[in-house]
């Protein structure tokens, strides 16, 4: 994603996205690294219908980031959740 701003809740908000990803042992830096990498494809979450991006962090973790668009112009998104996932195996 090019030229995208990411909205984060306050770190002390118990219901915020920063706390939620911290509960999944992720930092907002890891999440943004995957989310903003233009090589990572955006798909649709089967459970929520929201956009979801899968990718590798520089720390070697494969994560999924679920997000939503809050403003179209300028492009601004809000992370809903992120969690570590096993990478899918490619079928030959």
Backbone bond lengths (Angstrom), bond angles and torsions (degrees), N, CA, C in turn:
res aa  C-N    CA-C-N  psi(-1)  N-CA   C-N-CA  omega(-1)  CA-C   N-CA-C  phi
1 X - - - 1.452 - - 1.523 108.78 -
2 X 1.292 115.10 125.82 1.453 119.90 -179.97 1.523 110.16 -99.30
3 X 1.314 115.97 143.73 1.467 122.43 175.06 1.529 112.64 51.09
4 X 1.308 115.54 53.66 1.455 121.76 179.70 1.514 108.85 -117.79
5 X 1.326 116.35 136.22 1.461 121.59 172.95 1.523 107.88 -100.00
6 X 1.332 115.51 141.55 1.459 121.16 179.46 1.524 108.47 -111.05
7 X 1.332 116.56 126.93 1.461 121.73 177.47 1.518 109.67 -90.12
8 X 1.323 114.73 130.97 1.467 121.25 176.73 1.517 108.74 -121.23
9 X 1.312 116.06 140.65 1.455 121.21 175.51 1.532 108.64 -74.46
10 X 1.323 116.30 168.70 1.454 120.62 176.50 1.525 109.57 -63.30
11 X 1.323 116.36 143.05 1.462 120.64 -177.32 1.526 112.44 -61.13
12 X 1.333 118.24 -28.17 1.461 120.11 -178.50 1.535 112.97 -93.33
13 X 1.330 117.90 6.24 1.457 121.58 176.33 1.532 108.19 -77.81
14 X 1.347 117.77 110.32 1.471 120.09 -175.18 1.520 113.72 -63.47
15 X 1.325 117.78 -21.10 1.460 121.33 179.02 1.531 112.34 -104.41
16 X 1.338 116.38 7.72 1.461 120.84 -175.02 1.513 113.97 -82.59
17 X 1.338 114.66 167.78 1.457 120.05 -178.00 1.530 113.10 -69.79
18 X 1.323 118.54 -28.47 1.471 120.10 177.76 1.523 109.70 -65.47
19 X 1.320 117.06 -45.82 1.462 121.09 178.34 1.527 111.12 -65.23
20 X 1.322 116.08 -38.36 1.461 119.78 -177.56 1.534 110.98 -64.56
21 X 1.318 117.39 -45.13 1.474 118.18 179.34 1.522 110.96 -71.43
22 X 1.335 117.48 -30.33 1.470 120.19 176.77 1.527 110.25 -64.80
23 X 1.328 117.13 -34.88 1.462 121.06 175.99 1.524 111.12 -63.27
24 X 1.328 115.95 -25.60 1.463 121.80 176.96 1.526 111.47 -95.62
25 X 1.354 115.87 15.79 1.461 123.17 176.55 1.523 113.55 60.55
26 X 1.350 115.55 37.98 1.463 121.47 177.24 1.520 109.75 -122.51
27 X 1.317 115.49 152.43 1.468 121.20 174.82 1.520 108.99 -103.30
28 X 1.338 116.31 159.14 1.459 118.30 177.98 1.522 110.84 -66.50
29 X 1.335 118.62 -24.73 1.464 120.68 176.58 1.534 110.48 -65.83
30 X 1.342 116.66 -43.05 1.467 119.73 178.21 1.530 110.89 -63.33
31 X 1.324 115.66 -42.33 1.452 120.67 -178.78 1.524 110.76 -63.89
32 X 1.317 117.49 -46.96 1.467 120.49 179.49 1.525 111.51 -64.93
33 X 1.326 116.71 -35.58 1.460 120.83 178.62 1.535 110.72 -57.57
34 X 1.320 116.77 -44.84 1.462 121.11 179.13 1.526 110.71 -74.95
35 X 1.297 116.28 -45.53 1.456 121.63 -175.58 1.530 112.49 -61.53
36 X 1.310 117.34 -40.55 1.460 120.92 -173.57 1.530 113.93 -93.76
37 X 1.325 117.93 1.84 1.465 121.50 178.26 1.525 108.97 -76.18
38 X 1.338 118.35 115.86 1.468 120.35 -176.22 1.526 113.09 -65.92
39 X 1.324 118.65 -14.53 1.460 120.83 178.13 1.521 112.82 -80.41
40 X 1.329 117.46 -15.03 1.464 120.90 179.67 1.524 109.46 -85.55
41 X 1.302 115.61 129.60 1.461 122.01 -178.21 1.528 111.34 -81.22
42 X 1.314 115.21 145.85 1.461 121.96 175.42 1.524 107.74 -95.30
43 X 1.311 115.63 130.55 1.460 122.21 177.23 1.526 108.15 -122.54
44 X 1.314 117.17 -172.46 1.458 122.09 177.11 1.527 107.82 -115.37
45 X 1.321 116.20 128.60 1.460 121.32 178.44 1.526 110.18 -63.96
46 X 1.331 116.20 130.53 1.465 120.09 178.56 1.518 111.91 -68.86
47 X 1.329 117.50 -25.38 1.469 119.15 -176.43 1.522 113.59 -91.94
48 X 1.334 117.80 -33.66 1.467 119.56 -176.21 1.522 114.12 -111.70
49 X 1.333 117.45 -19.24 1.463 120.67 -175.32 1.519 112.98 78.30
50 X 1.324 116.86 2.20 1.464 121.34 179.12 1.532 109.83 -86.89
51 X 1.331 116.74 161.78 1.460 119.44 174.49 1.530 110.30 -62.77
52 X 1.334 115.83 144.78 1.453 122.03 178.12 1.524 108.19 -139.55
53 X 1.314 115.30 136.76 1.459 121.73 179.85 1.522 108.64 -121.90
54 X 1.339 115.63 130.31 1.460 122.12 177.87 1.521 108.45 -108.08
55 X 1.343 116.49 144.35 1.458 118.82 176.15 1.515 112.27 -178.27
56 X 1.322 114.26 173.75 1.464 122.75 -179.22 1.519 110.50 -97.60
57 X 1.324 115.41 139.08 1.467 120.51 173.39 1.520 108.35 -88.24
58 X 1.305 116.97 166.22 1.466 120.86 176.97 1.529 111.45 -69.30
59 X 1.341 116.22 -13.21 1.462 120.91 177.43 1.532 111.51 -90.07
60 X 1.345 117.14 3.52 1.449 121.47 175.72 1.515 115.89 87.21
61 X 1.314 116.58 15.37 1.471 120.38 179.81 1.521 109.74 -100.42
62 X 1.329 116.39 139.90 1.462 121.39 175.73 1.524 106.84 -98.29
63 X 1.334 117.15 120.62 1.461 120.33 -174.95 1.526 111.39 -128.53
64 X 1.318 113.89 160.36 1.460 122.85 173.16 1.521 107.55 -114.46
65 X 1.326 116.19 136.73 1.467 121.84 179.00 1.532 107.90 -122.89
66 X 1.318 116.30 118.77 1.459 122.10 176.82 1.526 107.15 -99.39
67 X 1.325 116.69 132.93 1.457 120.93 -173.85 1.524 110.72 -147.75
68 X 1.346 114.23 174.19 1.462 120.52 176.79 1.523 109.18 -144.18
69 X 1.311 115.98 149.96 1.459 121.37 175.32 1.520 108.17 -80.53
70 X 1.347 116.60 130.58 1.466 119.52 177.51 1.520 111.58 -110.08
71 X 1.327 116.94 -26.05 1.464 122.22 176.29 1.528 106.97 -142.33
72 X 1.341 116.36 132.40 1.461 119.83 179.41 1.523 113.17 -79.53
73 X 1.330 116.94 -41.02 1.464 119.80 -176.12 1.518 109.30 -140.64
74 X 1.321 118.57 108.52 1.470 127.09 2.91 1.529 110.15 -74.94
75 X 1.319 115.66 149.68 1.457 122.05 -175.97 1.530 111.02 -60.73
76 X 1.329 115.37 115.59 1.458 121.93 -178.44 1.520 108.26 -133.78
77 X 1.338 115.00 130.02 1.457 119.64 -179.88 1.521 109.74 -124.69
78 X 1.332 115.02 160.92 1.460 121.53 177.28 1.520 107.90 -126.09
79 X 1.301 116.00 126.10 1.456 121.47 176.45 1.523 108.36 -70.57
80 X 1.328 116.28 131.28 1.468 121.07 176.39 1.527 109.53 -93.03
81 X 1.334 116.02 -45.26 1.458 121.26 178.38 1.518 109.31 -161.96
82 X 1.308 115.66 165.82 1.464 122.11 174.17 1.513 107.31 -153.66
83 X 1.316 116.24 146.45 1.456 120.82 -177.47 1.528 109.41 -158.01
84 X 1.315 114.65 158.03 1.454 120.93 179.57 1.524 109.17 -78.78
85 X 1.337 115.88 139.69 1.466 121.95 179.49 1.525 109.55 -136.38
86 X 1.303 115.42 157.06 1.462 119.92 173.36 1.523 108.25 -77.46
87 X 1.334 116.68 138.06 1.480 117.95 177.13 1.521 110.00 -68.14
88 X 1.316 116.03 145.32 1.462 120.26 177.55 1.524 109.21 -72.56
89 X 1.293 115.00 141.97 1.464 119.88 176.01 1.525 108.06 -84.74
90 X 1.327 114.73 138.27 1.463 118.86 177.64 1.524 109.02 -81.88
91 X 1.311 114.42 138.17 1.458 119.93 176.77 1.508 109.09 -87.25
92 X 1.318 115.67 138.08 1.470 119.80 179.66 1.494 111.05 -82.39
